[in-house]
Amino acid sequence: MKALFRIIRPENVIITFLSVLTAAWLVTDSVLTPGILRAALAAALVTAAANIINDIFDLAIDRVNQPGRVLPSGAMSLPAARLCYKIMNMVALALTIDRPDLFLIIAGSQFILYFYSRSFKKTVLLGNIIVAFVGGLAFIFGALAAGRIMAGVFPALFAGIFHFARELIKDLQDVEGDRQYQAATFAVRFGSRKVLLMVDALFMLLSGILLLPFLLGIYNVYYIYMVVPGVIGVTVYTSWQLHKNTTVENLSRMSILLKVDMLIGLVSIIVGVKL
């Protein structure tokens, strides 16, 4: 159980669950209904399953980059990991069987994430784009579950750009193992300087888009009070740190910081609509 808990990356699973609930809350105050909770749990299970299949396909690379992970360390066997992957995906589908629109999104996400882990992750930018798309899709999914899909558009844009930048940082963190196994990521192909320039550009784009809902009168002033220091400020700090120090340790710290910042972004969105 401990190995299963580690391999699914519980922090990622929780962020997905909360993202779906946040998007639904933008539509209705009644988010703790069976339908919305089932949708959030289904999305969380897809994330958990995606993390498992990612580690299965990355086993050889992780022996170089992350030898302490569950599969390279032998804490869980490959057959057990494959079984958990299948069960989680089947349960996710079962949870949305009564909603054909949500069911199709879950099934499509499972399909995309499988091929992401098998093939697309090791390509220049395509893998990053897929992760960004699926990260943003959680908000579209949550808003659709609550009955008004357009409420999820701005949060989906925020999340997509944020995930794109963070994935580039993670690629830079894993560059040695990726290079050894001929994974043609952007970091391997173009080097750290161009990765950092792209991350800077994405963070600047994100900052501009983050201000749009307030300028358009969709989110209130309390959103600005939170999002400027809590999200934009953190991205500025992250860029400064990355240009200052690109050791694996610092890249890992910045990646964790950005993961925490996702939660701040969720709170900012809720505050921007509900206060």
KEKE-3310 file (N, C-alpha, C; in steps of 0.2 Angstrom, whole numbers, plus 5000, padded with zeros to 4 digits):
npx = (5004:5010:5019:5010:5004:5014:5018:5007:5008:5002:5000:4998:4986:4977:4977:4971:4958:4954:4954:4944:4933:4934:4931:4918:4912:4913:4902:4891:4885:4883:4893:4896:4888:4882:4885:4894:4905:4908:4913:4924:4932:4933:4942:4953:4957:4961:4972:4980:4982:4988:5000:5006:5007:5016:5027:5030:5033:5044:5054:5067:5074:5072:5080:5091:5089:5080:5082:5077:5063:5047:5046:5060:5067:5062:5051:5038:5031:5032:5021:5011:5010:5005:4992:4986:4985:4976:4964:4961:4959:4947:4938:4937:4930:4918:4913:4908:4899:4885:4885:4887:4894:4904:4910:4916:4926:4934:4938:4944:4955:4962:4966:4974:4984:4990:4997:5005:5014:5019:5025:5025:5030:5044:5047:5050:5042:5029:5025:5025:5015:5004:5002:5000:4988:4979:4980:4973:4961:4955:4948:4938:4931:4926:4918:4909:4903:4896:4887:4889:4900:4908:4912:4924:4934:4944:4951:4956:4964:4974:4979:4984:4995:5003:5006:5013:5025:5030:5032:5042:5053:5054:5058:5071:5077:5078:5087:5099:5097:5087:5094:5103:5095:5091:5080:5071:5068:5064:5073:5084:5087:5089:5095:5099:5098:5089:5077:5075:5072:5061:5052:5052:5045:5033:5029:5027:5017:5007:5005:4999:4987:4982:4977:4967:4953:4949:4951:4941:4930:4925:4931:4933:4941:4947:4953:4964:4971:4976:4981:4991:5003:5003:5003:5008:5019:5026:5030:5039:5049:5053:5058:5069:5077:5079:5087:5098:5103:5104:5105:5101:5096:5091:5082:5073:5068:5061:5052:5044:5039:5031:5021:5015:5011:5001:4990:4988:4984:4971:4964:4964:4956:4944:4941:4940:4928:4919:4919)
npy = (4994:5006:5008:5009:5021:5030:5028:5033:5047:5056:5070:5075:5069:5074:5087:5087:5082:5092:5102:5099:5100:5114:5120:5116:5122:5135:5136:5131:5131:5119:5108:5096:5085:5069:5066:5076:5073:5060:5063:5070:5061:5051:5058:5060:5047:5044:5052:5046:5033:5037:5042:5030:5022:5030:5028:5015:5014:5023:5016:5011:5024:5030:5023:5029:5043:5044:5034:5030:5029:5020:5009:5007:5005:4993:4992:4990:4977:4975:4968:4970:4984:4986:4980:4988:5000:4996:4993:5006:5014:5007:5009:5022:5024:5018:5026:5037:5032:5035:5047:5051:5062:5065:5053:5050:5060:5055:5043:5047:5054:5044:5037:5046:5049:5037:5034:5046:5043:5031:5035:5049:5057:5058:5066:5082:5094:5090:5081:5089:5098:5089:5086:5099:5101:5091:5094:5107:5102:5097:5107:5111:5099:5098:5110:5106:5095:5101:5108:5120:5123:5134:5141:5135:5139:5150:5146:5134:5138:5145:5134:5126:5133:5134:5121:5118:5125:5120:5107:5108:5112:5101:5092:5097:5094:5081:5078:5071:5057:5056:5060:5049:5039:5042:5051:5063:5076:5093:5099:5091:5092:5106:5112:5120:5134:5138:5132:5139:5152:5149:5145:5157:5165:5159:5161:5175:5176:5169:5178:5189:5183:5179:5191:5195:5190:5198:5211:5210:5210:5198:5191:5196:5210:5204:5193:5198:5202:5191:5183:5190:5192:5179:5170:5176:5182:5171:5165:5174:5174:5160:5160:5169:5161:5150:5155:5158:5146:5130:5117:5100:5099:5111:5113:5103:5108:5120:5115:5108:5119:5125:5116:5117:5130:5129:5125:5137:5145:5139:5142:5156:5158:5153:5163:5174:5172:5169:5178)
npz = (5000:5004:4993:4983:4986:4985:4971:4964:4965:4976:4978:4966:4962:4971:4968:4955:4959:4967:4957:4948:4957:4960:4948:4946:4957:4953:4945:4953:4970:4976:4977:4983:4978:4973:4959:4955:4964:4960:4947:4950:4957:4947:4938:4946:4948:4935:4934:4944:4938:4926:4931:4936:4924:4917:4925:4923:4909:4909:4916:4913:4911:4923:4931:4930:4932:4943:4954:4966:4965:4965:4956:4950:4962:4967:4975:4971:4960:4942:4936:4947:4946:4933:4935:4945:4937:4927:4935:4941:4930:4925:4935:4935:4923:4925:4935:4928:4920:4918:4912:4897:4891:4900:4902:4889:4889:4900:4895:4883:4888:4895:4885:4878:4888:4889:4877:4877:4888:4882:4870:4866:4876:4875:4865:4856:4863:4860:4870:4881:4878:4878:4891:4896:4890:4895:4909:4909:4905:4916:4922:4913:4912:4925:4926:4916:4922:4931:4924:4916:4905:4900:4911:4915:4906:4908:4920:4914:4904:4912:4919:4909:4903:4914:4918:4906:4907:4919:4915:4906:4915:4922:4912:4910:4922:4921:4911:4909:4910:4900:4889:4889:4885:4873:4872:4864:4870:4872:4881:4879:4866:4863:4874:4891:4891:4881:4885:4898:4893:4886:4896:4903:4894:4894:4907:4907:4898:4905:4916:4910:4905:4917:4922:4915:4918:4928:4923:4913:4921:4927:4937:4954:4964:4975:4970:4963:4973:4978:4967:4961:4971:4975:4964:4951:4957:4962:4950:4945:4954:4953:4940:4942:4951:4943:4932:4940:4945:4940:4944:4948:4960:4963:4952:4955:4968:4963:4955:4964:4971:4962:4960:4973:4971:4962:4970:4977:4966:4963:4975:4973:4962:4967:4977:4969:4963:4972:4984)
capx = (5000:5014:5022:5005:5003:5020:5018:5002:5009:4995:4999:4995:4979:4973:4977:4966:4952:4952:4953:4937:4928:4934:4928:4911:4910:4912:4895:4886:4888:4882:4898:4896:4883:4885:4887:4901:4910:4910:4917:4931:4935:4935:4947:4958:4959:4964:4978:4984:4983:4993:5007:5008:5009:5022:5033:5031:5037:5050:5058:5074:5076:5071:5085:5097:5086:5076:5083:5073:5056:5044:5048:5067:5069:5059:5046:5032:5033:5029:5014:5006:5009:5000:4986:4983:4984:4970:4959:4960:4955:4941:4934:4936:4925:4912:4910:4905:4895:4879:4886:4891:4899:4910:4913:4920:4932:4938:4941:4949:4961:4966:4969:4980:4989:4994:5001:5009:5019:5023:5029:5025:5034:5051:5047:5051:5037:5022:5023:5023:5008:4998:5002:4996:4981:4975:4980:4968:4955:4952:4943:4933:4928:4923:4913:4904:4900:4891:4882:4891:4907:4912:4915:4930:4939:4949:4955:4959:4970:4979:4982:4988:5001:5007:5008:5018:5031:5033:5035:5049:5057:5055:5063:5078:5079:5079:5090:5104:5094:5084:5100:5106:5091:5089:5073:5072:5065:5066:5079:5090:5088:5091:5099:5095:5097:5082:5072:5074:5069:5054:5049:5051:5040:5026:5027:5025:5010:5002:5004:4995:4981:4979:4974:4961:4946:4948:4950:4934:4925:4923:4933:4933:4947:4951:4957:4970:4975:4979:4985:4998:5009:5003:5005:5013:5026:5030:5033:5045:5054:5055:5062:5075:5080:5082:5093:5104:5105:5101:5107:5096:5092:5087:5076:5068:5064:5057:5046:5039:5036:5026:5016:5011:5008:4994:4985:4987:4980:4965:4961:4963:4950:4938:4941:4939:4921:4914:4919)
capy = (5000:5012:5009:5011:5028:5033:5028:5037:5054:5058:5077:5077:5066:5079:5093:5085:5081:5099:5106:5098:5103:5121:5122:5115:5127:5141:5135:5130:5130:5112:5103:5089:5081:5062:5067:5080:5070:5055:5066:5072:5055:5048:5062:5059:5040:5044:5055:5041:5028:5040:5042:5023:5020:5034:5025:5009:5016:5026:5012:5011:5030:5031:5019:5034:5049:5043:5026:5029:5028:5014:5003:5005:5002:4986:4992:4987:4974:4978:4965:4974:4991:4986:4978:4994:5004:4994:4994:5013:5016:5004:5012:5029:5024:5016:5032:5042:5028:5038:5054:5050:5067:5064:5046:5051:5064:5051:5038:5050:5056:5038:5035:5051:5048:5030:5035:5051:5039:5026:5038:5056:5060:5058:5070:5089:5098:5087:5078:5094:5100:5085:5087:5105:5100:5087:5098:5112:5099:5095:5112:5110:5093:5100:5114:5102:5091:5105:5110:5126:5122:5140:5143:5132:5141:5154:5141:5129:5142:5146:5128:5123:5136:5133:5114:5118:5128:5116:5101:5110:5112:5094:5089:5100:5091:5074:5078:5067:5051:5057:5060:5043:5034:5045:5054:5069:5081:5100:5101:5087:5095:5113:5114:5123:5141:5139:5130:5144:5157:5147:5146:5165:5167:5156:5164:5181:5175:5167:5184:5193:5180:5179:5197:5196:5189:5204:5217:5209:5210:5191:5190:5202:5213:5200:5188:5201:5203:5184:5180:5194:5190:5171:5166:5179:5183:5165:5163:5178:5171:5154:5162:5171:5155:5145:5158:5158:5140:5125:5111:5096:5100:5118:5112:5100:5113:5125:5111:5107:5125:5127:5112:5120:5136:5127:5126:5144:5147:5136:5147:5163:5157:5153:5169:5179:5172:5168:5183)
capz = (5000:5004:4987:4978:4988:4982:4964:4961:4967:4979:4978:4959:4962:4975:4964:4950:4962:4969:4951:4946:4962:4960:4942:4947:4962:4949:4942:4958:4977:4978:4973:4986:4976:4971:4952:4955:4967:4956:4942:4953:4959:4941:4936:4951:4947:4929:4936:4947:4933:4922:4935:4936:4917:4916:4928:4919:4903:4911:4921:4912:4912:4930:4935:4930:4934:4949:4956:4972:4964:4967:4952:4950:4969:4968:4980:4968:4954:4936:4936:4951:4944:4928:4938:4948:4932:4924:4939:4942:4924:4924:4940:4933:4917:4929:4939:4924:4915:4917:4909:4891:4889:4905:4900:4883:4891:4904:4890:4879:4892:4896:4878:4876:4893:4888:4872:4880:4892:4878:4864:4865:4881:4873:4859:4857:4865:4860:4876:4886:4876:4880:4898:4897:4888:4900:4915:4908:4904:4922:4924:4908:4914:4931:4924:4912:4927:4935:4919:4912:4903:4899:4917:4916:4901:4910:4924:4910:4901:4917:4921:4903:4903:4920:4917:4901:4910:4924:4912:4903:4920:4924:4907:4911:4928:4919:4905:4908:4909:4894:4884:4888:4882:4866:4872:4861:4873:4871:4884:4876:4859:4863:4880:4896:4890:4877:4890:4902:4889:4884:4903:4905:4889:4896:4913:4905:4895:4910:4920:4906:4905:4924:4924:4910:4921:4933:4918:4910:4926:4928:4944:4959:4966:4980:4966:4961:4979:4979:4962:4960:4974:4976:4958:4947:4961:4963:4944:4944:4959:4950:4934:4944:4953:4937:4929:4945:4947:4936:4947:4948:4966:4963:4948:4959:4972:4959:4952:4970:4973:4957:4962:4978:4969:4959:4975:4978:4960:4964:4980:4970:4957:4971:4980:4963:4961:4978:4989)
cpx = (5004:5017:5017:5004:5008:5020:5013:5003:5003:4994:4996:4988:4975:4972:4971:4959:4949:4951:4946:4932:4928:4930:4920:4908:4909:4905:4890:4889:4887:4887:4898:4890:4886:4888:4894:4906:4913:4914:4924:4935:4938:4942:4953:4961:4963:4971:4983:4986:4989:5000:5010:5011:5015:5028:5035:5035:5043:5055:5065:5077:5077:5077:5091:5095:5084:5076:5079:5066:5054:5047:5056:5070:5066:5053:5039:5034:5029:5022:5009:5005:5004:4993:4982:4981:4977:4964:4957:4956:4948:4936:4932:4930:4918:4909:4907:4900:4888:4879:4890:4896:4905:4914:4918:4927:4937:4941:4946:4955:4965:4969:4975:4986:4993:4999:5007:5015:5023:5027:5030:5029:5041:5052:5048:5044:5030:5020:5021:5016:5003:4997:4998:4989:4976:4975:4974:4961:4951:4946:4937:4928:4923:4917:4907:4900:4894:4886:4883:4898:4911:4915:4922:4936:4945:4954:4959:4965:4976:4983:4986:4994:5006:5010:5014:5024:5034:5035:5041:5054:5059:5059:5070:5081:5081:5083:5095:5102:5090:5089:5102:5102:5087:5082:5074:5068:5067:5073:5085:5092:5091:5095:5095:5094:5090:5076:5070:5070:5062:5049:5047:5045:5033:5024:5024:5018:5005:5001:4999:4988:4978:4975:4968:4954:4944:4947:4943:4928:4922:4925:4934:4940:4951:4955:4964:4974:4979:4984:4991:5003:5009:5005:5010:5020:5030:5033:5039:5050:5057:5060:5069:5080:5083:5087:5099:5107:5101:5103:5101:5092:5088:5081:5071:5064:5059:5051:5041:5036:5031:5020:5012:5008:5001:4989:4983:4982:4973:4961:4960:4957:4944:4936:4938:4931:4916:4914:4915)
cpy = (5006:5013:5011:5019:5032:5034:5032:5045:5057:5066:5079:5074:5071:5085:5092:5085:5088:5104:5105:5101:5111:5123:5121:5120:5134:5142:5135:5129:5123:5107:5096:5085:5074:5063:5070:5076:5064:5057:5067:5066:5051:5052:5061:5052:5040:5047:5050:5036:5031:5040:5035:5021:5024:5031:5019:5010:5019:5022:5012:5018:5032:5028:5024:5040:5049:5036:5025:5028:5021:5008:5002:5003:4995:4986:4989:4983:4977:4975:4969:4981:4991:4984:4984:4999:5003:4995:5001:5016:5013:5007:5019:5029:5022:5021:5037:5038:5031:5045:5053:5055:5066:5058:5047:5055:5059:5046:5041:5052:5050:5036:5039:5050:5042:5031:5041:5047:5034:5029:5045:5060:5062:5062:5078:5092:5095:5084:5083:5097:5096:5085:5093:5105:5097:5091:5103:5108:5097:5101:5112:5104:5095:5105:5111:5098:5094:5108:5117:5126:5128:5143:5140:5134:5145:5149:5136:5132:5143:5139:5125:5126:5135:5126:5114:5120:5123:5109:5102:5110:5105:5090:5091:5096:5084:5073:5073:5060:5051:5056:5053:5038:5037:5048:5061:5075:5088:5102:5097:5090:5102:5116:5119:5131:5142:5137:5135:5150:5155:5147:5153:5167:5165:5159:5171:5181:5173:5173:5188:5190:5180:5185:5198:5195:5195:5210:5216:5209:5204:5189:5196:5204:5208:5194:5191:5201:5196:5182:5184:5192:5182:5167:5170:5180:5177:5163:5168:5176:5164:5155:5164:5166:5151:5148:5158:5151:5134:5118:5107:5097:5106:5117:5108:5104:5118:5121:5109:5113:5127:5122:5114:5126:5135:5127:5133:5147:5145:5141:5154:5163:5157:5159:5174:5178:5172:5173:5189)
cpz = (5000:4997:4982:4980:4985:4974:4960:4962:4970:4978:4971:4959:4966:4971:4958:4953:4964:4963:4948:4950:4961:4953:4943:4952:4958:4946:4948:4965:4979:4974:4977:4984:4973:4964:4952:4958:4964:4950:4944:4955:4953:4938:4940:4949:4940:4930:4939:4942:4928:4925:4935:4929:4915:4919:4925:4913:4904:4915:4920:4913:4919:4934:4935:4933:4941:4952:4962:4971:4965:4963:4951:4957:4970:4973:4978:4962:4948:4935:4941:4949:4938:4930:4941:4942:4929:4928:4940:4936:4923:4929:4938:4927:4921:4932:4935:4918:4913:4914:4903:4889:4894:4903:4894:4885:4895:4899:4885:4882:4894:4890:4877:4881:4892:4883:4873:4883:4887:4873:4864:4870:4879:4866:4860:4857:4865:4866:4881:4884:4878:4887:4900:4896:4893:4907:4915:4908:4910:4924:4919:4910:4921:4930:4920:4917:4930:4930:4915:4911:4902:4905:4918:4911:4904:4915:4920:4906:4906:4918:4915:4903:4908:4920:4911:4903:4915:4921:4909:4909:4922:4919:4908:4917:4926:4913:4904:4907:4902:4888:4883:4885:4876:4866:4870:4864:4871:4874:4882:4870:4859:4869:4885:4895:4886:4881:4895:4899:4887:4891:4904:4900:4892:4902:4912:4902:4900:4914:4916:4906:4912:4925:4920:4914:4925:4928:4915:4915:4928:4935:4948:4961:4971:4976:4964:4967:4980:4973:4960:4964:4975:4970:4953:4951:4961:4956:4943:4948:4956:4944:4937:4947:4948:4934:4933:4946:4944:4938:4948:4955:4966:4958:4951:4964:4969:4957:4958:4972:4968:4958:4968:4976:4965:4964:4977:4972:4961:4969:4977:4966:4961:4974:4975:4961:4967:4983:4986)
residu = (MET:LYS:ALA:LEU:PHE:ARG:ILE:ILE:ARG:PRO:GLU:ASN:VAL:ILE:ILE:THR:PHE:LEU:SER:VAL:LEU:THR:ALA:ALA:TRP:LEU:VAL:THR:ASP:SER:VAL:LEU:THR:PRO:GLY:ILE:LEU:ARG:ALA:ALA:LEU:ALA:ALA:ALA:LEU:VAL:THR:ALA:ALA:ALA:ASN:ILE:ILE:ASN:ASP:ILE:PHE:ASP:LEU:ALA:ILE:ASP:ARG:VAL:ASN:GLN:PRO:GLY:ARG:VAL:LEU:PRO:SER:GLY:ALA:MET:SER:LEU:PRO:ALA:ALA:ARG:LEU:CYS:TYR:LYS:ILE:MET:ASN:MET:VAL:ALA:LEU:ALA:LEU:THR:ILE:ASP:ARG:PRO:ASP:LEU:PHE:LEU:ILE:ILE:ALA:GLY:SER:GLN:PHE:ILE:LEU:TYR:PHE:TYR:SER:ARG:SER:PHE:LYS:LYS:THR:VAL:LEU:LEU:GLY:ASN:ILE:ILE:VAL:ALA:PHE:VAL:GLY:GLY:LEU:ALA:PHE:ILE:PHE:GLY:ALA:LEU:ALA:ALA:GLY:ARG:ILE:MET:ALA:GLY:VAL:PHE:PRO:ALA:LEU:PHE:ALA:GLY:ILE:PHE:HIS:PHE:ALA:ARG:GLU:LEU:ILE:LYS:ASP:LEU:GLN:ASP:VAL:GLU:GLY:ASP:ARG:GLN:TYR:GLN:ALA:ALA:THR:PHE:ALA:VAL:ARG:PHE:GLY:SER:ARG:LYS:VAL:LEU:LEU:MET:VAL:ASP:ALA:LEU:PHE:MET:LEU:LEU:SER:GLY:ILE:LEU:LEU:LEU:PRO:PHE:LEU:LEU:GLY:ILE:TYR:ASN:VAL:TYR:TYR:ILE:TYR:MET:VAL:VAL:PRO:GLY:VAL:ILE:GLY:VAL:THR:VAL:TYR:THR:SER:TRP:GLN:LEU:HIS:LYS:ASN:THR:THR:VAL:GLU:ASN:LEU:SER:ARG:MET:SER:ILE:LEU:LEU:LYS:VAL:ASP:MET:LEU:ILE:GLY:LEU:VAL:SER:ILE:ILE:VAL:GLY:VAL:LYS:LEU)
# end
